[in-house]
Amino acid sequence: MLPKSGMTKMIKKAQELQSQMEKAQAELNSIEIEGQAGGGMVTVTVNGHKELVALTIDPEILTEDKEMIEDMILAAVNQGLQNAGKVAEEKMNSITGGMMGKIKFPGM
């Protein structure tokens, strides 16, 4: 059994970690990460929560084959989501000291 002062310290540490996690979650809303395809002909912007917030298509490619445009959009979105996942993981690992790789939280 832990002494009372040890338990108090543990609770305080847990509260600090929770506060830092909440701050990081808020920061993930403001982070914007790009994904591109077709040499920048299709660009997407994704936030740190892996939500698509913008899609830009160069008007020049609109005369191209529909399937090719769809493929470029998918490639850009997937790249943006992967980049956002890496940024979010790095952010959370910086707070938890790498423990996030071992613990999976919904939405992170």
NORQUI-V914874 format. One record per backbone hydrogen bond with DSSP energy under -1.0 kcal/mol. NH is the residue of the N-H (numbers start at 0). CO is the residue of the C=O. Records with the same first field share a line. If there is no record, write none. Layout:
# NORQUI-V914874
NH: CO / CO
This chain:
# NORQUI-V914874
6: 2
7: 3
8: 4
9: 5
10: 6
11: 7
12: 8
13: 9
14: 10
15: 11
16: 12
17: 13
18: 14
19: 15
20: 16
21: 17
22: 18
23: 19
24: 20
25: 21
26: 22
27: 23
30: 26
32: 45
34: 43
36: 41
41: 36
42: 55
43: 34
44: 53
45: 32
46: 50
47: 27
49: 46
52: 44
53: 44
55: 42
57: 40
60: 57
61: 58
63: 60
68: 64
69: 65
70: 66
71: 67
72: 68
73: 69
74: 70
75: 71
76: 72
77: 73
78: 74
79: 75
80: 76
81: 77
82: 78
83: 79
84: 80
85: 81
86: 82
87: 83
88: 84
89: 85
90: 86
91: 87
92: 88
93: 89
95: 91
96: 92
97: 92
101: 98
102: 98
107: 104
